Amino acid sequence: MKIRILVLLTFTMFNLFGQSADDLFDLGYDKLEQEKYVAANRYFTKVLELNAEHEYAYFNRGFSHLQLEEYESAIKDFDAAIKFGSDDAIKVRSYLNKAFIFRRITKEHDKALSDVIKAIEIDSMSWSGFHLKGLIFYDLKEYEKAISNFDKSIAINPLNASPFYDRGLTKRKLQLLNEAILDYDEAIKLDTNFVNAYNNRGFAKTILEDYQGAIDDFNESLKLEVNSYSYNNRGYAKLKIGDFKGAKKDCELAIKLDKTNSWAYHYLGLIYYELNDKEKACELFHQSLELGKKEVEKDILEKC
């Protein structure tokens, strides 16, 4: 009986751990596609126990770590994928994923830029590489360099909405508002559900005093996604065309959705001021200031 049990246990162990690295990798990839990242990592780790130089296992485990917000582990795996990689595509994606972490998470823009440059050196037609490089320069407030890289990204892949949108944001920083609107137009043509493109196009139109055009854009934005800032922005545009009732309703909705929205308090204060309720207006101005909107100080000095 003991011998039979031993044989049974040995057979079971073989079935549990006798799978090839390829089989284990496929199982891990299935879990990855199901967004079961912890389970995926267990399989990729088993692959690496069998083959310590498996570039795809390192890359996919790194991606899983990234989704799990385990950033240090992700970077280590992407570095290993680069070290052992024979596939240039894996190297490029590993560099870009590292750059994403350095830019968005750790705010180490020098490291992010270094990795993006390495990715582009491997693949000079990486539209996503030039896009990310542009975003890094945007963060660094080097707007001309940002635009140059967005231009390159768009030239390589003119069918992706994001570089148009980000180039529009950058042009707005340079006060090139009409050019920014043209970029938002392109982004919306490519992605009709691009909420932020509608919002920012509306914001640019507000600055240019095209208030009805701005309202139309905020309407489209709110059809796609209810959010506090679209309401307060639409409220401000309505204020500027004299629709105080509509403006008041929008700003109150903005505050209901987000009680920390300093812009909404400021704009609602302007509405009350126009309605000759100076006391309520100044109360709202001070609430806006307490929430961090320094621009409201001018209205406090002039109106309170």
TORPAKE-981066 format. One record per atom (N, C-alpha, C, O): residue in one letter; x, y, z. Coordinates in steps of 0.1 Angstrom, whole numbers, plus 2048, in hexadecimal, padded with zeros to 3 digits. Example, Ala and Ser with C-alpha at 12.3 -4.5 7.8 and 13.67 -1.06 7.14 Angstrom:
BEGIN
A8847C784E A87B7D384E A8847DF84E A88E7DF855 S8807EA847 S8897F5847 S88180084F S88680B850 
END
This chain:
BEGIN
M8087F4800 M800800800 M80980D800 M8068167F9 K81380D808 K81C818808 K82381B7FA K8248267F6 I8268107F4 I82C8117E6 I8228177DD I8268207D5 R8168137DD R80C8187D4 R80A8277D7 R80882F7CD I80982B7E3 I8088397E7 I8138417E1 I81284C7DC L82083C7E3 L82C8437DE L82B8457CF L82E8507CA V82783A7C8 V82683B7BA V81C8457B6 V81E84D7AC L8108457BC L80684F7B9 L80A85D7BC L8088667B3 L8118607C7 L81686D7CA L8218717BF L82187D7BB T8298687BB T83386C7B1 T82D86F7A4 T83187979D F8238687A0 F81B86B794 F815878794 F81588078A T80F87B7A0 T8088887A2 T8128947A1 T80F89E79A M81D8937A7 M82889D7A6 M82C8A0798 M82F8AB794 F82D895791 F832896783 F82889E77B F82C8A7772 N81B89C77D N8108A3776 N8108B277A N80C8BB772 L8138B4787 L8128C278B L81E8CB786 L81C8D6782 F82A8C5786 F8368CC783 F83D8C8777 F8488CD774 G8388BE770 G83F8B9764 G83B8C0757 G83F8BC74C Q8348CB758 Q8308D374C Q83D8DA747 Q8468DE74E S83D8DC73A S8488E3734 S8468F2736 S83C8F773A A8518F9734 A851908735 A84790E72C A840918730 D846909720 D83C90E716 D82E90D71C D82691671A D82B901721 D81D8FE727 D81A908732 D80F90E733 L82490A73B L822913746 L821921742 L818929747 F828925737 F827932732 F81993572C F81393F72F D81492B725 D80792D71F D7FC92E72A D7F3936729 L7FE926735 L7F4927740 L7F5935746 L7EB93B74A G80193A748 G80394874E G7FD952745 G7F795C749 Y7FF951738 Y7FA95B72E Y7EB95B72E Y7E596572D D7E594F730 D7D694E731 D7D195673D D7C795D73C K7D8954748 K7D495C754 K7D696B752 K7CF973757 L7E196E74B L7E497C748 L7D8983740 L7D498E743 E7D497B736 E7C998172E E7BC982736 E7B398A733 Q7BA979740 Q7AF97A749 Q7B0984754 Q7A798675C E7BC98B754 E7BF99575E E7C099076C E7BD996776 K7C498376C K7C797C779 K7D697D77B K7DD973779 Y7DB98877F Y7E998B77F Y7F1983789 Y7FC97F786 V7EC981795 V7F397979F V7F596B79A V80096579B A7EA965795 A7EB957790 A7F5957784 A7FD94D782 A7F496177B A7FD96176F A80C961774 A81495A76E N80F96977E N81C96A783 N82295D788 N82D95A787 R81995578F R81D948794 R82293F788 R82C93878A Y81B93F77D Y81F937772 Y82B93C76B Y834935768 F82C94A76A F83994F764 F84594C76D F85094A768 T84394D77A T84E94A783 T85293B781 T85E938781 K84993277F K84C92477D K854922770 K85D91A76F V85092A766 V85792A759 V86692E75B V86F927756 L868938763 L87593D765 L87D93476E L88A93476E E87792B776 E87E92177E E884916774 E88E910777 L87D914769 L88190B75F L88B911755 L89490A750 N88991E752 N891925749 N89393374D N88B93B74B A89F935753 A8A294275A A8A494D750 A8A7959754 E8A494A743 E8A6954739 E89A95672F E89C95A724 H88F953734 H88395372C H87E96272B H877967734 E881969720 E87E97771F E86F97A720 E86B984726 Y86797271A Y85997471A Y852972727 Y84997972B A85796972F A85296773D A856973745 A84E97874D Y862978744 Y86698474B Y85D990747 Y858997750 F85B99273A F85399D735 F84599C73B F83F9A6740 N83E991739 N83098F73D N82F99074C N825995751 R83998A754 R83898C762 R83A99A766 R83399F76F G8429A175F G8449B0762 G8379B775F G8339C0767 F8309B3754 F8239BA751 F8199B775C F8129C0760 S8199AB761 S8109A876C S8139B0779 S80A9B577F H8209B177C H8249B9787 H8209C7786 H81B9CE78F L8219CC779 L81D9DA776 L80E9DC779 L80A9E677F Q8059D2775 Q7F79D3777 Q7F49D2786 Q7EA9D878B L7FC9CB78D L7FA9C979C L8009D57A4 L8009D57B0 E8069DF79D E80D9EA7A3 E8199E67AB E81C9ED7B5 E81F9DB7A7 E82C9D77AD E8379DC7A4 E83D9D479D Y83A9E87A5 Y8429EF79B Y8519EB79C Y8579E9791 E8579E97A7 E8659E57A8 E8679D77A2 E8709D579A S85D9CE7A5 S85E9C179F S85C9C1790 S8639BA788 A8539CA78B A8519CC77D A85E9D0776 A8629CB76C I8659DA77C I8719DF776 I87C9D4775 I8829D376B K87D9CD77F K8879C277F K8849B8774 K88D9B376E D8779B4773 D8749AB768 D8769B175A D87B9AA751 F8739BD758 F8759C374B F8849C4748 F8889C273D D88C9C7752 D89B9C7751 D8A09B974C D8A89B8744 A89A9AF753 A89E9A174F A89A99E741 A8A199773A A88E9A273D A8899A072F A8929A6725 A8959A171A I8979B2728 I8A19B9720 I8AE9B271F I8B49B0715 K8B39AD72B K8C09A772C K8C099A724 K8CA99771D F8B5992725 F8B598571F F8AE985711 F8AD97B70A G8A999070E G8A0991702 G8A89906F5 G8B39966F3 S8A29886EC S8A79876DE S89D98E6D5 S8A09906C9 D8919906DA D8869966D2 D8869A56D5 D8839AA6E0 D8899AD6CA D8899BB6CB D87C9C16D0 D87C9CB6D8 A8719BB6CC A8649C16D0 A8629C06DF A85D9C96E6 I8679B56E5 I8669B36F4 I86F9BE6FB I86B9C4705 K87B9C06F5 K8849CA6FB K87D9D86FA K87E9DF704 V8789DB6EF V8719E96EE V8669EA6F8 V8659F56FE R85E9E06F8 R8529E1702 R8579E1710 R8509E8719 S8619DA713 S8679DB721 S86C9E8724 S86A9EE72F Y8749EE71B Y8799FC71E Y86DA0671F Y86EA0E728 L863A05717 L858A0E718 L850A0C725 L84BA1672A N84EA00729 N8479FD736 N84FA03741 N849A0874B K85CA01741 K864A0774C K863A1674B K862A1D756 A863A1C73F A862A2B73E A855A30743 A854A3A74A F84AA28741 F83DA2B746 F83DA2C755 F838A3675B I843A2275C I844A2276A I84CA2E76F I848A35779 F858A30769 F860A3C76E F859A4976C F85BA52774 R851A4A761 R84AA5775F R83FA59768 R83DA6376F R836A4F768 R829A5076F R829A4D77E R822A54786 I832A44782 I831A3F78F I83CA46798 I83AA4C7A2 T849A44794 T854A4979C T858A57799 T860A5D7A0 K853A5C78E K856A6A789 K865A6C787 K86AA77789 E86CA62782 E87AA6377F E87BA64770 E87EA5B768 H879A7176B H878A7475D H885A71756 H885A6E74A D891A7275D D89DA70756 D89FA61752 D8A3A5E747 K89AA5875B K89BA4A759 K890A4674E K893A3E745 A885A4D74F A87AA4A745 A87FA4E737 A87EA4672D L886A59736 L88BA5E729 L896A55723 L896A52717 S89EA5072C S8A9A47728 S8A4A3A722 S8A8A36718 D899A35729 D894A28724 D88CA2A717 D88DA2270E V885A35715 V87EA38709 V888A396FD V886A346F2 I893A40700 I89DA426F5 I8A3A346F1 I8A5A326E5 K8A5A2B6FB K8AAA1E6F8 K8A0A166EF K8A3A0F6E6 A893A186F3 A888A116EB A888A166DC A887A0E6D3 I889A236DB I889A296CD I896A256C5 I895A246B9 E8A1A246CC E8ADA1F6C5 E8ABA116BF E8B1A0E6B5 I8A4A096C6 I8A19FB6C1 I8969FC6B6 I8989F56AC D88CA046B8 D881A056AE D87EA146AB D877A1A6B3 S884A196A0 S882A2769D S874A2A698 S871A36695 M86CA20696 M85EA22692 M854A1F69D M848A1C69A S859A206A9 S850A1E6B5 S848A2B6B7 S84DA346BE W83CA2B6B2 W833A376B5 W830A396C4 W830A446C8 S82FA2E6CB S82CA2F6D9 S838A346E1 S837A3B6EB G844A316DB G851A366E1 G852A456E0 G855A4C6EA F84FA4A6D4 F84FA596D2 F844A5F6DA F846A6A6DF H839A596DB H82EA5F6E3 H832A606F1 H830A6A6F7 L837A556F7 L83CA56705 L847A60707 L847A67711 K850A616FD K85BA6B6FE K855A796FF K859A81706 G84AA7B6F7 G844A886F7 G83DA8B704 G83EA96709 L837A8170A L831A83717 L83BA86722 L838A8E72B I847A80721 I851A8372B I856A92729 I857A99734 F858A9671D F85BAA471B F850AAE71F F853AB9724 Y843AA971E Y838AB1722 Y839AB3732 Y837ABE737 D83CAA8739 D83DAA9747 D848AB274B D847AB9755 L853AB2743 L85FABB746 L85DAC9741 L866AD1743 K851ACC73C K84DAD9737 K856ADE72B K858AE9728 E85BAD4724 E863AD6718 E859AD470C E85AACA705 Y850ADE70A Y845ADC701 Y848ADA6F3 Y842AD36EC E852AE26EE E856AE06E0 E85CAD26DD E858ACD6D3 K864ACD6E6 K869ABF6E4 K85DAB56E5 K85DAAB6DE A854AB86EE A848AAF6EF A841AAF6E2 A83EAA46DD I83EABA6DC I837ABB6CF I83EAB46C4 I838AAD6BC S84BAB56C4 S854AAF6BA S852AA06BA S851A996B0 N852A9A6C6 N850A8C6C8 N842A876C5 N840A7C6BF F838A8F6C8 F82AA8C6C5 F829A8C6B5 F822A836B0 D82FA956AF D82FA966A0 D835A8969A D82FA83691 K840A846A0 K846A7869B K83CA6C69D K83BA63694 S836A6B6A9 S82DA606AC S821A606A2 S81EA5669D I81CA6C69F I810A6D696 I815A6A688 I80DA63680 A821A6D684 A825A6A676 A826A5B674 A824A56669 I82AA5467F I82CA4567E I81EA3F67E I81CA35677 N816A43687 N808A3D689 N7FEA4868A N7FBA4D695 P7F8A4D67F P7EEA5867F P7E0A53684 P7D7A5B683 L7DFA47687 L7D2A4268B L7D0A4069A L7C5A3B69E N7D9A456A2 N7D8A446B0 N7D4A526B6 N7DBA5C6B2 A7C9A526BE A7C4A5F6C2 A7CDA666CD A7CDA726CE S7D4A5E6D5 S7DBA646E1 S7E5A6E6DE S7E6A786E4 P7EEA6B6D4 P7F8A766D1 P7F2A836CC P7F8A8D6CF F7E7A826C5 F7E1A8F6C1 F7DCA966CD F7DDAA26CE Y7D5A8F6D6 Y7D0A956E2 Y7DBA9B6EB Y7DAAA76EF D7E6A946EC D7F1A996F5 D7F8AA56EE D7FDAAE6F5 R7F9AA46E1 R7FFAB06DA R7F5ABC6DC R7FAAC76DD G7E8ABA6DC G7DFAC56DE G7E1ACB6EC G7E1AD76EE L7E3AC26F6 L7E5AC7704 L7F2AD0704 L7F2ADA70B T7FCACB6FD T809AD26FD T808AE06F6 T80DAEA6FB K800AE06EB K7FEAED6E4 K7F6AF76EC K7F8B036EC R7EDAF16F4 R7E6AFA6FD R7EFB01707 R7EDB0C70B K7F9AF970C K803AFF715 K80AB0A70F K80EB14716 L80CB0A702 L813B146FA L809B1F6F5 L80DB276ED Q7FDB1E6FA Q7F2B286F6 Q7EFB276E7 Q7EAB316E1 L7F2B1C6E1 L7EEB1A6D3 L7E0B136D3 L7DFB076CF L7D6B1A6D6 L7C9B156D9 L7C2B0F6CD L7BCB056CD N7C3B176C2 N7BDB126B5 N7C3B056B0 N7BCAFC6AB E7D0B056B1 E7D7AF96AD E7D4AED6B7 E7D3AE26B2 A7D3AF06C3 A7CFAE66CD A7C1AE06C9 A7BFAD46CA I7B8AE96C6 I7AAAE46C2 I7ABADB6B6 I7A4AD16B6 L7B3ADE6AC L7B5AD56A1 L7BAAC76A5 L7B5ABD69F D7C3AC76AE D7C7ABA6B3 D7BDAB26BB D7BBAA66B9 Y7B5AB96C3 Y7AAAB36CA Y79FAAE6BF Y799AA36C1 D79DAB56B5 D794AB16AA D799AA46A4 D791A9A6A3 E7A6AA26A1 E7ABA9669C E7AAA8A6A6 E7A6A7F6A2 A7ACA8D6B2 A7ABA836BD A79DA7E6BD A79AA716BF I793A876BC I785A836BD I781A7B6B1 I778A726B1 K786A7F6A5 K783A78699 K787A6969A K780A60695 L793A676A0 L798A5A6A1 L792A526AD L791A466AC D78DA596B7 D787A536C2 D77BA5B6C7 D77DA656CF T76FA586C2 T763A616C5 T75FA606D4 T757A686D8 N765A576DC N762A566EA N76DA5C6F3 N76EA596FF F775A646ED F781A6A6F4 F77CA756FD F77CA816F9 V779A72709 V773A7C713 V77CA88715 V777A93714 N788A85718 N792A9071B N794A9970F N797AA5711 A793A94703 A795A9C6F7 A789AA66F6 A78BAB26F3 Y77DAA26F9 Y771AAB6F9 Y773AB5704 Y771AC1702 N777AB1710 N779ABA71B N783AC5718 N780AD171A N78EAC1713 N799ACB710 N796AD3704 N79AADF704 R78FACE6FA R78BAD66EF R781AE16F4 R782AEC6F0 G778ADD6FD G76FAE6703 G776AF170B G772AFD70A F780AED712 F788AF671A F78FB01711 F78FB0C714 A795AFC706 A79CB056FD A792B0E6F7 A795B1A6F5 K786B096F3 K77CB126ED K777B1D6F7 K774B286F4 T776B19704 T773B2270F T77CB2E70F T778B3A710 I789B2B70F I794B3570F I792B3E703 I794B4A704 L78EB396F7 L78DB406EB L77FB476EA L77BB4D6E0 E777B466F5 E76AB4C6F7 E760B466ED E756B4D6EA D762B3A6E8 D758B336E0 D750B2B6EA D751B1E6EB Y747B316F2 Y741B2B6FD Y737B206F9 Y736B166FF Q72FB236EE Q726B196EA Q72DB0C6E5 Q728B016E7 G738B0F6DD G740B036D9 G745AFB6E5 G745AEF6E4 A749B026EF A74EAFC6FB A743AF3702 A745AE8706 I737AF9703 I72CAF2709 I729AE6701 I726ADB707 D729AE76F4 D726ADB6EC D730AD06EF D72DAC46EF D73DAD36F0 D747AC96F4 D745AC3701 D747AB7703 F742ACC70B F73FAC6719 F733ABD719 F732AB4720 N729AC1710 N71DAB870F N721AAA70A N71DAA0710 E72AAAA700 E72FA9D6FB E736A95705 E735A89707 S73FA9C70D S747A96717 S73DA90722 S740A84726 L733A97726 L72AA92730 L721A8772C L71DA7F734 K71FA8671F K718A7A719 K720A6D71B K71BA6371D L72DA6F71A L736A6371B L73AA60729 L73CA5572D E73BA6B732 E740A6873F E73CA74748 E73FA7F746 V734A71753 V730A7B75C V73CA7E765 V741A7576C N741A8A765 N74CA8E76E N74BA9D773 N745AA576C S750A9F77E S74FAAC784 S754AB877C S74EAC277B Y760AB6776 Y766AC176F Y75FAC5762 Y760AD075E S759ABB75B S751ABF74F S745AC7753 S742AD174C Y73FAC475F Y734ACC763 Y738ADA767 Y732AE4763 N744ADC76E N747AE9772 N74CAF1766 N74AAFE765 N752AEB75C N757AF2750 N74BAF6748 N74BB01742 R741AED747 R735AF173F R72EAFC747 R728B06740 G72EAFC754 G728B0675C G72EB14759 G727B1E758 Y73BB14758 Y742B21756 Y73EB26748 Y73CB32747 A73EB1D73E A73AB22730 A72CB27730 A729B3172A K723B21737 K715B25738 K715B3373F K70DB3C73B L71DB3574A L71DB42750 L721B4D747 L71BB58747 K72BB4A73E K730B54735 K726B5872A K727B62724 I71CB4F727 I711B5371E I705B58725 I6FAB5A71F G706B59732 G6FAB5E73A G6F0B5473E G6E5B58743 D6F3B4873D D6E9B3D741 D6ECB3A750 D6F2B30753 F6E8B43759 F6ECB42767 F6E5B3576D F6EBB2F776 K6D9B3376A K6D2B2776F K6D9B1A76B K6DBB11774 G6DCB1975E G6E3B0D75A G6F1B0C760 G6F6B01763 A6F8B17761 A706B17767 A705B13775 A70EB0B77A K6FCB1877D K6FBB1578B K6F8B0678D K6FEB00795 K6EFB01785 K6ECAF2786 K6F8AEA783 K6FBAE078A D700AEE779 D70CAE6775 D716AE6780 D71CADC784 C719AF2786 C723AF3790 C71FAEC79D C727AE67A4 E712AEC7A0 E70DAE57AC E70FAD67AA E712ACF7B3 L70CAD179D L70EAC379A L71DABF79B L720AB47A0 A725AC8797 A734AC6798 A738AC47A6 A740ABB7A9 I733ACC7AF I736ACB7BD I730ABF7C4 I737AB97CC K724ABC7C0 K71EAAF7C5 K726AA37C1 K728A9A7C9 L72CAA37B5 L734A987B1 L742A987B7 L748A8D7BA D747AA47BA D755AA57C0 D755AB17C9 D757ABC7C4 K754AAF7D6 K754ABA7DF K761AC17E1 K763ACC7E7 T76CABC7DA T779AC27DB T77CACA7CE T788ACF7CC N773ACB7C5 N775AD27B8 N775AE17BA N76BAE77BA S781AE67BC S782AF57BF S77DAFE7B3 S778B097B6 W77FAF97A7 W77AB0179C W76BB0379C W766B0E79A A763AF87A0 A755AFA7A1 A750B047AB A747B0C7A8 Y757B047B6 Y754B0E7C1 Y757B1C7BB Y74FB267BE H762B1E7B4 H765B2B7AF H75BB307A5 H756B3B7A6 Y757B2779B Y74EB2A791 Y740B2D797 Y739B36793 L73CB257A1 L72FB277A7 L72FB347AF L724B3B7AF G73AB387B4 G73BB457BB G739B507B1 G733B5A7B4 L73FB4F7A4 L73DB5979A L72EB5A796 L729B65793 I728B4F796 I719B4E792 I711B5679D I709B5E799 Y714B537AA Y70DB5A7B4 Y710B697B4 Y707B717B7 Y71CB6D7B1 Y71FB7B7B0 Y717B827A5 Y712B8D7A7 E716B7B799 E70DB8078F E6FFB81793 E6F7B8978E L6FBB7879C L6EDB787A1 L6EBB827AD L6E1B827B3 N6F5B8A7AF N6F5B947BA N6F4B8F7C8 N6EFB957D1 D6FAB837CA D6FBB7D7D7 D70AB7D7DB D710B737DA K70EB897DF K71DB8A7E1 K722B827ED K72DB7C7EC E719B817F7 E71DB79803 E720B6B800 E72AB65804 K716B657F8 K718B577F4 K724B557EB K72BB4B7EC A725B5E7E2 A730B5E7D8 A73EB5D7E0 A746B557DC C73FB667E9 C74CB677F0 C74FB5B7F9 C75AB567FA E744B557FE E745B49806 E74BB3E7FD E753B36801 L745B3D7F1 L74AB337E7 L758B357E2 L760B2C7E0 F75CB427E0 F769B457DD F773B407E7 F77DB3A7E4 H770B427F4 H779B3E7FE H77AB2F7FF H784B29803 Q76FB287FC Q76FB197FC Q778B157F1 Q780B0B7F3 S777B1B7E6 S780B187DA S78FB1A7DE S797B117DB L792B257E5 L79FB287E9 L7A4B1D7F3 L7B0B197F2 E79CB1A7FC E7A0B0F806 E7A3B02800 E7ABAFA805 L79DAFF7F4 L79FAF37ED L7ABAF47E4 L7AEAEA7DD G7B1B007E3 G7BEB017DC G7BEB097CF G7C8B097C9 K7B3B0F7CC K7B3B167BF K7B7B257C1 K7B0B2D7C6 K7C4B277BF K7CAB347C1 K7C4B3F7B9 K7C4B4B7BD E7C0B3B7AD E7BBB467A3 E7AFB4D7A9 E7ACB587A4 V7A8B477B2 V79CB4E7B8 V79FB5A7C0 V796B627C3 E7ACB5B7C4 E7B0B677CD E7ADB747C6 E7A9B7E7CD K7AEB757B9 K7ABB817B2 K79CB857B3 K799B917B6 D793B7B7B2 D785B7E7B4 D782B827C2 D779B8A7C5 I789B7C7CC I787B7F7DA I78BB8E7DC I783B957E3 L796B927D7 L79BBA07D9 L791BAA7D2 L78EBB47D7 E78CBA67C6 E784BB07BE E776BB07C2 E76FBBA7C1 K770BA57C7 K762BA37C9 K75EBA27D7 K752BA37DB C767B9F7E0 C764B9D7EE C76ABA87F7 C768BA8803 
END
